[in-house]
Amino acid sequence: MPKLFSKKSGGKSQKGLDSSADMDKVDEIVRRMKKKYAQSGVEFEKAGGRLDELRGIIAEGKAKAIEVQRVEDLADVRSPLISRLGKLYLNLRGLTNPLGKILQALPQTNKLGYNLYSANMTYSPKQWLALSTIVALVVLIISIAASGILSALGLISLGIAVLLPLFAFFFTAIIMIMVPRNRAKKRADAIGVELPFALRHMATELRAGIGLYRTLQTIASADYGVLSEEFSRTIREVEEGIDTKEALKHMGARTESKALKKAVTHISRALKTGGNLSQIMNEIAEDVSFELRNRMRDFAQKMNFFGVIFIFVGIVLPVFVAILGGIRNTPLSGLGDSFKSVPLTPVMLTLIYLVIMPMILLWLFVFIRMTQPKV
């Protein structure tokens, strides 16, 4: 019995030693992380929490319900504009807190944490929601003043004067909340442009006998724009103790680029099965180039249709409105009486030509710019 008891105790002691050794490795990784983030001017507590949230985003596909960076920290941001907005939010907390809770219930905030991470924006979801709230509140105040002036002049009704500020508030808030998502998509487009060249670069180095980690470092230090930034983030994760395959998987998870996700998947599969990584990268580069050519062809076909719409909105419609307005406001008796029911008064014509028409053309221009493939 004593021997058996001694053996069990020894087993527990050995297990304790292994656990201690594992904890030593973890502590070593933590120390390296602390040193790296301290050199970047970021406090370790914030960086650790940020990494904890990002691990949850990658592993679970959603942000953890934790406050990574406090809203109060916005007042100390280096950007003067963000700092002023943060201080204004804190000074008006009695008003901004309820408005922030209303905005938090919007469905657009469900993936705000992931979108901020994917866009490489150094804000927590609560911080960005606070910025969205205060910007929307400023627009609300300006809209109330503008609506009051227009209503006093009789240009708009009282109902429109009430609804316009509310519309401006929620429209501005949604635009602010969607900024990280749009920036993440822009980064994905920029990655797609550079990806074929980077993959061929990697294939050449791998064919020359250079290791994968060294190849990743080369791409990170090369001039591939956003793609080099993403590879740099992957290199930092590897240096912090994460396995190379896991770090590549994280890179694919945090980006909106489908081409990069596909490339990372094939690279990970090749690393597991021992396939020819250089050949696989060349094939992926060819597939990405083919997809980019197809996107350009589809965009050219869409532009034929938008050309017709632009001619109608920019040329035909203004001339048609001018003709109707001229007939409606003619001083000749009998000629304009039959068009009196058409609401084309001089004030309405001014509104159409100076506000409505430019807004329609601006919307067409913005839509074309948004749908234009980045190649």
Rosetta blueprint (number, residue, H / E / L):
1 M L
2 P H
3 K H
4 L H
5 F H
6 S H
7 K H
8 K H
9 S H
10 G H
11 G H
12 K H
13 S H
14 Q H
15 K H
16 G H
17 L H
18 D H
19 S H
20 S H
21 A H
22 D H
23 M H
24 D H
25 K H
26 V H
27 D H
28 E H
29 I H
30 V H
31 R H
32 R H
33 M H
34 K H
35 K H
36 K H
37 Y H
38 A H
39 Q H
40 S L
41 G L
42 V L
43 E L
44 F H
45 E H
46 K H
47 A H
48 G H
49 G H
50 R H
51 L H
52 D H
53 E H
54 L H
55 R H
56 G H
57 I H
58 I H
59 A H
60 E H
61 G L
62 K L
63 A L
64 K L
65 A L
66 I L
67 E L
68 V L
69 Q L
70 R L
71 V H
72 E H
73 D H
74 L H
75 A H
76 D H
77 V L
78 R L
79 S L
80 P H
81 L H
82 I H
83 S H
84 R H
85 L H
86 G H
87 K H
88 L H
89 Y H
90 L H
91 N H
92 L L
93 R H
94 G H
95 L H
96 T H
97 N H
98 P H
99 L H
100 G H
101 K H
102 I H
103 L H
104 Q H
105 A L
106 L L
107 P H
108 Q H
109 T H
110 N L
111 K L
112 L H
113 G H
114 Y H
115 N H
116 L H
117 Y H
118 S H
119 A L
120 N L
121 M L
122 T L
123 Y L
124 S L
125 P H
126 K H
127 Q H
128 W H
129 L H
130 A H
131 L H
132 S H
133 T H
134 I H
135 V H
136 A H
137 L H
138 V H
139 V H
140 L H
141 I H
142 I H
143 S H
144 I H
145 A H
146 A H
147 S H
148 G H
149 I H
150 L H
151 S H
152 A H
153 L L
154 G L
155 L L
156 I L
157 S L
158 L H
159 G H
160 I H
161 A H
162 V H
163 L H
164 L H
165 P H
166 L H
167 F H
168 A H
169 F H
170 F H
171 F H
172 T H
173 A H
174 I H
175 I H
176 M H
177 I H
178 M H
179 V H
180 P H
181 R H
182 N H
183 R H
184 A H
185 K H
186 K H
187 R H
188 A H
189 D H
190 A H
191 I H
192 G H
193 V H
194 E H
195 L H
196 P H
197 F H
198 A H
199 L H
200 R H
201 H H
202 M H
203 A H
204 T H
205 E H
206 L H
207 R H
208 A L
209 G L
210 I L
211 G L
212 L H
213 Y H
214 R H
215 T H
216 L H
217 Q H
218 T H
219 I H
220 A H
221 S H
222 A L
223 D L
224 Y L
225 G L
226 V H
227 L H
228 S H
229 E H
230 E H
231 F H
232 S H
233 R H
234 T H
235 I H
236 R H
237 E H
238 V H
239 E H
240 E L
241 G L
242 I L
243 D L
244 T H
245 K H
246 E H
247 A H
248 L H
249 K H
250 H H
251 M H
252 G H
253 A H
254 R H
255 T L
256 E L
257 S L
258 K H
259 A H
260 L H
261 K H
262 K H
263 A H
264 V H
265 T H
266 H H
267 I H
268 S H
269 R H
270 A H
271 L H
272 K H
273 T H
274 G L
275 G L
276 N L
277 L H
278 S H
279 Q H
280 I H
281 M H
282 N H
283 E H
284 I H
285 A H
286 E H
287 D H
288 V H
289 S H
290 F H
291 E H
292 L H
293 R H
294 N H
295 R H
296 M H
297 R H
298 D H
299 F H
300 A H
301 Q H
302 K H
303 M H
304 N H
305 F H
306 F H
307 G H
308 V H
309 I H
310 F H
311 I H
312 F H
313 V H
314 G H
315 I H
316 V H
317 L H
318 P H
319 V H
320 F H
321 V H
322 A H
323 I H
324 L H
325 G H
326 G H
327 I H
328 R H
329 N L
330 T L
331 P L
332 L L
333 S L
334 G L
335 L L
336 G L
337 D H
338 S H
339 F H
340 K L
341 S L
342 V L
343 P L
344 L L
345 T L
346 P H
347 V H
348 M H
349 L H
350 T H
351 L H
352 I H
353 Y H
354 L H
355 V H
356 I H
357 M H
358 P H
359 M H
360 I H
361 L H
362 L H
363 W H
364 L H
365 F H
366 V H
367 F H
368 I H
369 R H
370 M H
371 T H
372 Q L
373 P L
374 K L
375 V L
